[in-house]
Amino acid sequence: MEAAPAVRTFSRSYSSSAGARSCRVLAGPAPRRDRALATPPPPRVVASSRAPIVVSSPPPPAASVPPATAPGHTKIDRSGRFCSPRAARELALMVSYAACLEGADVVRLFDRRISARREPGYVFDKSCLLSYNHMSFGGGPLEVGTEEEAEKLTAQNEKDSANEAEVLSAPPKLVYNNFVLRLSRELLVAVASGWDKHVEIIEKIIPQAWKDEPVARILELCILHIAMAEMTSKGTPHKVVINEAVDLAKRFCDGGAPRVINGCLRTFVKDHVDNTGASQAAESKA
């Protein structure tokens, strides 16, 4: 009888300095991130910010080994700073998350971070921005044929995670251009002004499991707040906002969060945004 093939699993572990503020729905520590796949025999877990890597025997065909993902979605302007709306939403999420943990006002925390002085001797390498990928998602397990390939991918994962941590922890003015900083602040102002109203709506549309463990769902709830604020204040098309929110959930959350956020925002549009717009139009005609 042949021995069972040895399988080693490398699970996703994302490092981020995202940010928000405490309230009835949002309060508590960061959500769970590190989850190893349960594969007998007991797996060896290695920290990684990308998809899990499974080393199996016998090795799979070479065609099954996926190519490395290039950071083709990073948008940088002539000054070498991020200039895309996605970067603004990502920055708003980081500040919102941090404000939640600190119990601070989101707008004041944003202004404080923007105006903070750099530490003496601090130097930021802008080449980090070239390797940063706003579209880097975890995805499913990756299967490779040899230990050497697994170690190579794991080393790349760790390098990418360190690069992302460097970018996300750098002073915002070194990373984002004025357009991104302005848009991010506008989103946070909208979050703050619509906070109480959106808290009541969120408590009605999120699943019971999220209500039972709000401290583990801070990031997810922050994403909902930002998306709702953008829909109601910025006039961004609903589909664009929902897609961006789902992508943020894929990037920074775990489990079925993207699917749940997609459903919650569609319910919000159907039951609140559209109805509100229709009633306002009727009142203006009257």
KAFENCOR-V214878 format. One record per residue. N is the residue number from 0. RES is the residue in three letters. OMEGA is omega in whole degrees, 0 to 359 (999 if undefined). NEAR is the number of other C-alpha atoms within 8 Angstrom. Layout:
n=N res=RES omega=OMEGA near=NEAR
n=N res=RES omega=OMEGA near=NEAR
This chain:
n=0 res=MET omega=181 near=2
n=1 res=GLU omega=178 near=3
n=2 res=ALA omega=179 near=4
n=3 res=ALA omega=180 near=4
n=4 res=PRO omega=178 near=7
n=5 res=ALA omega=181 near=8
n=6 res=VAL omega=178 near=12
n=7 res=ARG omega=185 near=12
n=8 res=THR omega=178 near=15
n=9 res=PHE omega=187 near=15
n=10 res=SER omega=180 near=15
n=11 res=ARG omega=174 near=15
n=12 res=SER omega=186 near=11
n=13 res=TYR omega=177 near=11
n=14 res=SER omega=184 near=8
n=15 res=SER omega=176 near=8
n=16 res=SER omega=181 near=9
n=17 res=ALA omega=187 near=11
n=18 res=GLY omega=160 near=13
n=19 res=ALA omega=185 near=18
n=20 res=ARG omega=186 near=16
n=21 res=SER omega=176 near=14
n=22 res=CYS omega=183 near=7
n=23 res=ARG omega=184 near=6
n=24 res=VAL omega=185 near=10
n=25 res=LEU omega=176 near=14
n=26 res=ALA omega=173 near=13
n=27 res=GLY omega=185 near=11
n=28 res=PRO omega=182 near=8
n=29 res=ALA omega=181 near=9
n=30 res=PRO omega=178 near=10
n=31 res=ARG omega=181 near=7
n=32 res=ARG omega=189 near=9
n=33 res=ASP omega=179 near=9
n=34 res=ARG omega=179 near=8
n=35 res=ALA omega=176 near=10
n=36 res=LEU omega=180 near=8
n=37 res=ALA omega=182 near=6
n=38 res=THR omega=177 near=9
n=39 res=PRO omega=352 near=6
n=40 res=PRO omega=184 near=6
n=41 res=PRO omega=184 near=6
n=42 res=PRO omega=170 near=12
n=43 res=ARG omega=185 near=7
n=44 res=VAL omega=177 near=9
n=45 res=VAL omega=182 near=8
n=46 res=ALA omega=180 near=10
n=47 res=SER omega=180 near=15
n=48 res=SER omega=182 near=13
n=49 res=ARG omega=181 near=12
n=50 res=ALA omega=176 near=13
n=51 res=PRO omega=180 near=14
n=52 res=ILE omega=181 near=15
n=53 res=VAL omega=177 near=13
n=54 res=VAL omega=184 near=15
n=55 res=SER omega=177 near=14
n=56 res=SER omega=4 near=9
n=57 res=PRO omega=183 near=6
n=58 res=PRO omega=178 near=9
n=59 res=PRO omega=177 near=11
n=60 res=PRO omega=182 near=7
n=61 res=ALA omega=183 near=6
n=62 res=ALA omega=183 near=5
n=63 res=SER omega=179 near=8
n=64 res=VAL omega=185 near=11
n=65 res=PRO omega=177 near=6
n=66 res=PRO omega=178 near=4
n=67 res=ALA omega=181 near=4
n=68 res=THR omega=180 near=4
n=69 res=ALA omega=181 near=5
n=70 res=PRO omega=186 near=12
n=71 res=GLY omega=184 near=5
n=72 res=HIS omega=178 near=7
n=73 res=THR omega=180 near=12
n=74 res=LYS omega=183 near=7
n=75 res=ILE omega=180 near=12
n=76 res=ASP omega=183 near=9
n=77 res=ARG omega=179 near=5
n=78 res=SER omega=180 near=6
n=79 res=GLY omega=180 near=8
n=80 res=ARG omega=177 near=13
n=81 res=PHE omega=184 near=14
n=82 res=CYS omega=185 near=12
n=83 res=SER omega=175 near=9
n=84 res=PRO omega=179 near=8
n=85 res=ARG omega=178 near=8
n=86 res=ALA omega=179 near=12
n=87 res=ALA omega=179 near=12
n=88 res=ARG omega=179 near=11
n=89 res=GLU omega=178 near=9
n=90 res=LEU omega=178 near=10
n=91 res=ALA omega=179 near=14
n=92 res=LEU omega=180 near=15
n=93 res=MET omega=181 near=12
n=94 res=VAL omega=179 near=14
n=95 res=SER omega=180 near=15
n=96 res=TYR omega=179 near=15
n=97 res=ALA omega=180 near=13
n=98 res=ALA omega=177 near=16
n=99 res=CYS omega=181 near=17
n=100 res=LEU omega=182 near=14
n=101 res=GLU omega=185 near=9
n=102 res=GLY omega=184 near=9
n=103 res=ALA omega=174 near=12
n=104 res=ASP omega=187 near=9
n=105 res=VAL omega=183 near=14
n=106 res=VAL omega=179 near=10
n=107 res=ARG omega=178 near=8
n=108 res=LEU omega=177 near=11
n=109 res=PHE omega=181 near=10
n=110 res=ASP omega=180 near=8
n=111 res=ARG omega=179 near=8
n=112 res=ARG omega=180 near=9
n=113 res=ILE omega=184 near=9
n=114 res=SER omega=182 near=6
n=115 res=ALA omega=179 near=7
n=116 res=ARG omega=178 near=4
n=117 res=ARG omega=177 near=6
n=118 res=GLU omega=180 near=5
n=119 res=PRO omega=178 near=4
n=120 res=GLY omega=181 near=4
n=121 res=TYR omega=178 near=6
n=122 res=VAL omega=179 near=4
n=123 res=PHE omega=180 near=6
n=124 res=ASP omega=184 near=5
n=125 res=LYS omega=177 near=9
n=126 res=SER omega=176 near=6
n=127 res=CYS omega=183 near=11
n=128 res=LEU omega=180 near=13
n=129 res=LEU omega=181 near=9
n=130 res=SER omega=183 near=10
n=131 res=TYR omega=183 near=12
n=132 res=ASN omega=179 near=10
n=133 res=HIS omega=183 near=9
n=134 res=MET omega=181 near=8
n=135 res=SER omega=182 near=8
n=136 res=PHE omega=181 near=8
n=137 res=GLY omega=181 near=11
n=138 res=GLY omega=181 near=7
n=139 res=GLY omega=181 near=6
n=140 res=PRO omega=174 near=8
n=141 res=LEU omega=183 near=10
n=142 res=GLU omega=179 near=11
n=143 res=VAL omega=188 near=14
n=144 res=GLY omega=186 near=15
n=145 res=THR omega=176 near=9
n=146 res=GLU omega=181 near=7
n=147 res=GLU omega=178 near=6
n=148 res=GLU omega=179 near=9
n=149 res=ALA omega=180 near=13
n=150 res=GLU omega=179 near=8
n=151 res=LYS omega=179 near=8
n=152 res=LEU omega=179 near=9
n=153 res=THR omega=178 near=12
n=154 res=ALA omega=178 near=8
n=155 res=GLN omega=177 near=8
n=156 res=ASN omega=181 near=11
n=157 res=GLU omega=178 near=11
n=158 res=LYS omega=179 near=8
n=159 res=ASP omega=179 near=11
n=160 res=SER omega=179 near=12
n=161 res=ALA omega=178 near=8
n=162 res=ASN omega=179 near=11
n=163 res=GLU omega=178 near=12
n=164 res=ALA omega=178 near=11
n=165 res=GLU omega=181 near=9
n=166 res=VAL omega=186 near=11
n=167 res=LEU omega=180 near=9
n=168 res=SER omega=181 near=7
n=169 res=ALA omega=176 near=9
n=170 res=PRO omega=186 near=10
n=171 res=PRO omega=182 near=9
n=172 res=LYS omega=178 near=8
n=173 res=LEU omega=187 near=9
n=174 res=VAL omega=188 near=12
n=175 res=TYR omega=177 near=13
n=176 res=ASN omega=186 near=13
n=177 res=ASN omega=178 near=6
n=178 res=PHE omega=181 near=8
n=179 res=VAL omega=180 near=14
n=180 res=LEU omega=180 near=12
n=181 res=ARG omega=180 near=8
n=182 res=LEU omega=179 near=10
n=183 res=SER omega=179 near=12
n=184 res=ARG omega=178 near=11
n=185 res=GLU omega=177 near=8
n=186 res=LEU omega=181 near=13
n=187 res=LEU omega=175 near=13
n=188 res=VAL omega=178 near=10
n=189 res=ALA omega=177 near=11
n=190 res=VAL omega=182 near=11
n=191 res=ALA omega=183 near=10
n=192 res=SER omega=181 near=7
n=193 res=GLY omega=187 near=9
n=194 res=TRP omega=186 near=9
n=195 res=ASP omega=179 near=7
n=196 res=LYS omega=182 near=7
n=197 res=HIS omega=175 near=10
n=198 res=VAL omega=180 near=11
n=199 res=GLU omega=180 near=8
n=200 res=ILE omega=181 near=9
n=201 res=ILE omega=181 near=10
n=202 res=GLU omega=180 near=9
n=203 res=LYS omega=189 near=6
n=204 res=ILE omega=179 near=9
n=205 res=ILE omega=179 near=10
n=206 res=PRO omega=182 near=7
n=207 res=GLN omega=180 near=6
n=208 res=ALA omega=178 near=6
n=209 res=TRP omega=176 near=10
n=210 res=LYS omega=182 near=10
n=211 res=ASP omega=182 near=6
n=212 res=GLU omega=182 near=8
n=213 res=PRO omega=181 near=12
n=214 res=VAL omega=179 near=11
n=215 res=ALA omega=185 near=11
n=216 res=ARG omega=183 near=12
n=217 res=ILE omega=181 near=17
n=218 res=LEU omega=180 near=12
n=219 res=GLU omega=182 near=11
n=220 res=LEU omega=175 near=11
n=221 res=CYS omega=178 near=13
n=222 res=ILE omega=178 near=12
n=223 res=LEU omega=179 near=12
n=224 res=HIS omega=182 near=12
n=225 res=ILE omega=181 near=14
n=226 res=ALA omega=179 near=12
n=227 res=MET omega=179 near=11
n=228 res=ALA omega=180 near=13
n=229 res=GLU omega=179 near=13
n=230 res=MET omega=187 near=13
n=231 res=THR omega=185 near=8
n=232 res=SER omega=186 near=7
n=233 res=LYS omega=181 near=7
n=234 res=GLY omega=177 near=7
n=235 res=THR omega=179 near=8
n=236 res=PRO omega=185 near=7
n=237 res=HIS omega=182 near=8
n=238 res=LYS omega=180 near=6
n=239 res=VAL omega=181 near=8
n=240 res=VAL omega=181 near=12
n=241 res=ILE omega=179 near=12
n=242 res=ASN omega=179 near=9
n=243 res=GLU omega=179 near=9
n=244 res=ALA omega=178 near=14
n=245 res=VAL omega=178 near=12
n=246 res=ASP omega=176 near=10
n=247 res=LEU omega=179 near=11
n=248 res=ALA omega=178 near=14
n=249 res=LYS omega=186 near=12
n=250 res=ARG omega=189 near=10
n=251 res=PHE omega=183 near=9
n=252 res=CYS omega=182 near=13
n=253 res=ASP omega=175 near=9
n=254 res=GLY omega=182 near=5
n=255 res=GLY omega=183 near=6
n=256 res=ALA omega=180 near=11
n=257 res=PRO omega=180 near=13
n=258 res=ARG omega=181 near=8
n=259 res=VAL omega=180 near=10
n=260 res=ILE omega=177 near=13
n=261 res=ASN omega=180 near=12
n=262 res=GLY omega=180 near=8
n=263 res=CYS omega=182 near=10
n=264 res=LEU omega=176 near=12
n=265 res=ARG omega=176 near=9
n=266 res=THR omega=178 near=10
n=267 res=PHE omega=179 near=12
n=268 res=VAL omega=184 near=10
n=269 res=LYS omega=188 near=9
n=270 res=ASP omega=186 near=8
n=271 res=HIS omega=184 near=9
n=272 res=VAL omega=182 near=11
n=273 res=ASP omega=181 near=9
n=274 res=ASN omega=180 near=9
n=275 res=THR omega=179 near=8
n=276 res=GLY omega=181 near=8
n=277 res=ALA omega=181 near=8
n=278 res=SER omega=178 near=8
n=279 res=GLN omega=179 near=8
n=280 res=ALA omega=179 near=8
n=281 res=ALA omega=180 near=8
n=282 res=GLU omega=181 near=7
n=283 res=SER omega=178 near=6
n=284 res=LYS omega=180 near=5
n=285 res=ALA omega=999 near=4
